Amino acid sequence: MIVDALEQAWQAWAALGRELDEAQWRRPTRLPDWSVQDVFAHHSDFPAGTAAGIEASEPAAPVTHADAAELLAFMQQPGGIADQTCEEVRTEAIRRAESPTAELVEQFTDVAPAVIAALRTTDLNRKVDYGGLAVVPAGEALRIFTMEAVVHYFDMATALDLPTPGPMAGAPVRETVRLLAETADPVALVDAATGRGTPAVFPVLH
């Protein structure tokens, strides 16, 4: 179940945040100009954002994207939403990173468990507004949140010389691989994976 995968991922973020010292928070990651604290701050917005999404009234508008892969493909089009908002995302991460690290960690130690508990009684087929960009089933939004948690955990783990997949092994990684595979061009993915050619399959996100 996607809620289980997300819970495991956020528990890993909580554990990591508790352990970091000042020098580790400042360590640069493989994302240009993003420190560990910047990456942590960026994803720390997700628990509260998830809570707001499920607490809000169900949108009257119809579903715009039936599944997470369809939404990701839409957002990742050249010149699309991902390109248009990348600087805004970076600026917001820097702003959030100015918060005390204890407050960032609390998003996963205190807020996230309550959100997960609420999700377990939520109809994951209900519609939710996805950042004003789309309307999707709640469960599909959670698939993207899980993928984000895994990818950005790996960004930090690599910077900190921690093993990967580490605590993301199992459901979080499986859900992430599944979503990324669904987002890729299916024919190109099959051909590349089976050695039938070397089509340009990746990256599917940037």
N, C-alpha and C positions, 0 to 999 in steps of 0.2 A: 504494500500500500504506500502511496506517495507520502502520506503523512509520516509514516515510520521512517522513510528515507530522509525526509526533511528534519525530523527530530534528531536522528543520528548525526546529521551534518551540523546542525546548530549546537549540539552537545560538544562536538569537536571544536567549534569556534569558542565556546565557553571555556573549555579546558585549555586551549592555546592561550587565550587572553589572560587567564589567571597566571600563567607561567612566564610571560614575557617580562624582561627587564628593560630599563630605559634604552640601552644600546640596541637591543633587538627591535624595539618599536621603531627605531630610526633607520634600521637597515634598508638599503635600497632593494627593490624587487626587480624581476625581469621585465616589468612594465616600465617603460622609460619615464623617469621623474615621479614614480610612485614609490613611497616608502611602505614598509609593513603597516605602519599606522594609517596611512592613506587608504590602503586596501581594506584594512579592518574597518575603518570608519565608513567607507563606501557601503559595505555589506551590512553594517550595523543598523542601517535604516530599514532593512527588510522585515524584521519581526514586527515592529510597530506598523509598518506599511501593510503587512498582511492582516493584522488585526483590524485596521481601518477598513480594509477592503471587505472583510466578511461582516463587519458591523454595519456597513452602509446598506441602504436600501438597494434591492436588486435593480439594475438599470432597466429602464423601459425599452431602450434600444435593443435591436436584435443582435445576436452573436455575429461578430465580424470575422472571427477566425475560429474554426471548429477545434483546432488542436494547437499545442505549443509549437510544433515544428512549422506549421503554416504561419504562425505569428512571427517566429524568429526569422523565417525566410523573407517575410515582408519587411521586417525591420532592418535586415541586413542587405537589402538591395543597394547597389552602388548609388551614392548620393541620397540614400534614404534616411530613415530616422536615426539609425546608429551613427551615421556620418554627421548628421545635422546636430546631434545632441552630445557628441563626444566631449567637446570643450565644457559644456554645461555640467556634464557628469563629473569631469575632473575638478572643476571649480567647486562643486558641491562637496566632493570628497575632501578637498583641502579644508573647506570651511568646517566640516564635521570633525576633521582630524584635530582641530584646535580644542576640542572638548577634552576634559580630563580622561585619560585612558580608562579609569575605573567606570566612568559613565558609559563608555563604548562597550566595555565587557558586560555591564549590567543588562544590556540589550539581549544578551544570550544566556546569562545566568538567571535573570529575573523575568524579563518580558517574554522571551521565547517559550519557556515551559507553559506559561498561561495561554499563549497563542496556540501551541500544539494541542493543549487540552480542549480549547474551543473548536479547533479544526476537527477533532474527533466526533463532534456532535453536529458538524456542519454538512449540509448537502453539497457535495463537491461538484454537482452538476448545475448548481445555481450560477447565474451570470454574475460576473464582477467587472467593474471598470478597471482596465489595465492602464493606469497612469494617464487617462484621458486620450490614449492612443488607440484603444481597441476595447471590445467587449468579448470576453472569453469565459468558458466554464471555469469555475474556481480551481478544480483539480488540475487543469492545464496550466494555469498561472503558477501553481505550486511546483509543477515540473520544471519550469524556468527558474524559479527561486532555488530549487535544489541544485540544478546545474550551475547556477551562479555561485552557490556556496562551495561546491566542489572545485570549480575552476579557480576561484580566488583563494581558496585554502591552499591549493597547489602552488599558486603564486607566492604565498607567504612561506609555505614549507620549503620551497626551493631556495628562497632567500635565507632561510634560517638553518639550512642543512638538515632538515628533518626528513624522515622517510615518507615516500608517497607510494601507494595511496594512504598508508597509515590508518587513522581512524575513519577515513572515508571508504575503506574497503567494504565490499558488499553492496547493499541496496543503493547508497548514494552514487557510487561509481556506475553501477549497472544502469540506473535511471539516466545518468548523464550521457553515457555511451549510446544508449537507446535514442535519446532525444537528438544528439548530434548526428547520428546515423540517419534518422528520419528527416533531418533538415538538409542533408547533403543530396545532391542529384543522385537518384537511385541507380540509374544505369552506369554512371561514372563510378559510383561507389562499388558496385558489383564487379565491374571490369578491373578496377584497381586492386580490389581485395583478392581477386582470383588470379591475378597476374596476366590478365588478357590485354593489358595496355597500361599506359601511364597517364590517364586523363587527369586534368586538374580538378581534384575533388575538394581539397582543403586549402585554406581554412573556410569553414562555414560561418564563423563568427570573427569579428575583428573589433 
